[in-house]
Amino acid sequence: MRLAILALLGLALQTAEPPSPFGLQMGMPRAKIGEVVKEISRYKFQLASVTKPHASLQTYVVTVTPKAGLCFIRALSPVLTVKPDGSELKSAFEDMTAQMESVYGKPFLTDTLQPDSKRTQPKDWMNTLLDKERTLQSRWSAVDDKLPMKPTIAKIYVGTLALSPTTGHIIVEYYFTNYAECTAEINAEQKDAI
């Protein structure tokens, strides 16, 4: 009886569907990722849509190489209009982090202002983010944080990006476990071009 239960459990684990954020799976070939709006750079594509869009995200960019396939996803919110203190961007960030936390557990949170920054007032929040003096992001990582990640997913980031003192994005990034293969493939091709 015990062996039968273990065999069924093993079979269930083998047939479990790999994670598919936004309907995309690690290793998908270029032909299966959907319609491409534009090629941003070599093997980096902006998609027209995804099969499982998120209500708070609008733009989806993927890295797909010929051998490794899909290895990276970046999703961006629509442009958010915010006050200089960034309160609306921070709220959207907290909402997205909470949604991810419900699936992946507690993240490693970075909410820092560079120590040499002279802009420490709440009204400076967006300007410091714009000038890369401030970081607000959540990270889930098997390697860095020893978190139990879903199969094929190595890291996830939820972050903030300022476009101006009054506009910004929420960014969600997925790094799959084949990301190093993608990077090696791209680097090898660039080296061969020299």
HUMOVEN-V14601 format. One record per residue. PSI is psi in radians with two decimals (NA if undefined). D_CENTER is the distance of its C-alpha to the mean C-alpha in whole Angstrom. Layout:
PSI/D_CENTER
PSI/D_CENTER
//
This chain:
-0.80/43
-0.73/41
-0.67/40
-0.72/39
-0.77/37
-0.69/35
-0.75/35
-0.70/34
-0.77/31
-0.73/30
-0.72/30
-0.71/28
-0.65/25
-0.62/26
-0.04/26
2.38/23
2.29/20
2.74/17
2.54/14
1.30/13
2.25/10
0.34/11
0.20/14
2.45/12
2.62/13
2.39/13
-0.07/16
2.38/17
2.82/19
-0.67/19
-0.34/22
-0.01/20
-0.15/16
-3.05/18
2.33/20
2.26/19
-0.82/19
2.73/19
1.97/19
-0.77/17
3.14/18
2.06/19
0.17/17
2.10/14
2.42/15
2.22/14
2.59/15
-0.62/18
3.01/16
2.81/15
-0.42/17
1.31/15
2.68/14
2.40/13
-0.49/16
0.00/14
2.58/11
-0.71/13
2.33/12
2.20/10
2.38/10
2.70/10
2.17/12
2.05/15
2.82/18
-0.67/21
-0.86/21
-0.44/18
-2.68/17
2.24/13
-0.12/11
2.46/8
2.33/6
2.22/5
2.39/6
2.53/9
2.89/12
2.85/15
2.21/17
2.25/18
2.20/22
2.91/22
2.82/25
-0.41/25
-0.06/25
0.27/21
-0.68/22
-0.66/20
-0.73/17
-0.70/17
-0.77/18
-0.67/15
-0.80/13
-0.69/15
-0.82/15
-0.71/11
-0.74/12
-0.69/15
-0.76/13
-0.67/11
-0.57/14
-0.37/16
-0.76/14
-0.05/13
-3.06/16
2.28/16
3.01/13
2.08/14
2.30/15
2.06/15
1.53/17
2.68/20
2.33/22
2.37/24
-0.48/27
0.04/29
2.37/28
-0.14/31
1.66/29
0.02/29
2.64/30
-0.60/27
-0.23/28
-0.06/26
-0.92/23
-0.67/21
-0.69/23
-0.59/22
-0.75/19
-0.71/20
0.23/22
0.47/19
-0.26/21
2.53/19
2.29/16
1.89/14
2.72/11
2.50/10
2.37/9
2.15/10
2.33/11
-0.72/14
-0.93/16
-0.66/15
0.04/16
0.59/18
2.53/16
1.78/17
2.81/14
2.68/14
2.48/16
-0.17/14
2.14/10
-0.79/11
2.68/8
2.38/5
2.47/5
2.18/6
3.12/8
2.55/11
2.19/13
2.33/17
-0.48/18
3.11/22
-0.21/24
0.21/23
2.62/20
3.13/16
2.73/13
2.40/10
2.39/7
2.22/4
2.38/1
2.20/4
2.09/7
2.91/10
-0.20/13
0.25/14
-0.70/12
-0.63/16
-0.74/18
-0.87/16
-0.76/16
-0.71/20
-0.78/21
-0.78/20
-0.71/21
-0.71/24
-0.69/25
-0.65/25
-0.69/27
-0.45/29
-0.30/29
NA/31
//
